[in-house]
């Protein structure tokens, strides 16, 4: 798996977890998880692997919402 900008994303859907190289792909999968009824506790994590010390942050729901709104056009 080749990383874009030294970042990757982990979608934590509770019982299942997915890894993505792009945030757009992760949000698309998150939409499927929510539609299936399993998304109540879903969260999207961004892992920045740029330096020796990796940084893990949760993607705010506001950013996810903006991405979904842009997707709907």
N, C-alpha and C positions, 0 to 999 in steps of 0.2 A: 504494500500500500504506500503510495507516494503522497506526502503531505503538501498541501498548498499553504504557503505562508507559515509553515511549521505548526499548523493547528489541525486538530481533528475534534470530532464531536461524538459524544456518547449520549444516546437517548435512553434514559432509564424509564422503562414502562412498568416498573414494579417486578413482575415475574420474569420479564424478558428485557434484554438490553441489546442495543444495536450500536455499531460504530460506523461513522461516516467521515469522509474527507471534506465534505462541503456542508455548510449550514443549511442551504436550501434543501438538499436531499434529506437532512435530518428533520427539518420542519415538515416536509411532505410526509415522511413516515409518522411523525407525531400526529398529524391530522388523521391518518388512518387509525392510529391507536385510540385517539379520542372518539372517533366515529364508532369504533367497535365497542365502546363503553368501558374500556380499561384505562382511560386516560386521566382519571381523577387525581392521581398522585404522580403523573408523568412529569419528568423534568429533563431539560436539555443542558448538558455540561459541555463546556469548551475547554479543551486541554491545549495549552500553549507549550510546545516543546522546543522553543527557540533557544533557551539557555540550558545550562546544566541542571538548574532547578526548575522543574516543570511547574506550571501554574494551572490550577483547576478553578474555573469559575462557572457559576450557573448562568445561563443565558436568561435575562429578564423576560417575563411574559410580555412586557410592552414591546420589546424588539421582535418577539415571535409574532405578536398581533400585527405589527407594521408589515412584516414580511408576508403574512397571509393576506392582508389588505392589498398590497402591491400585486400579489399573485392573482387576485380576483380582478384586478384592473379597474 
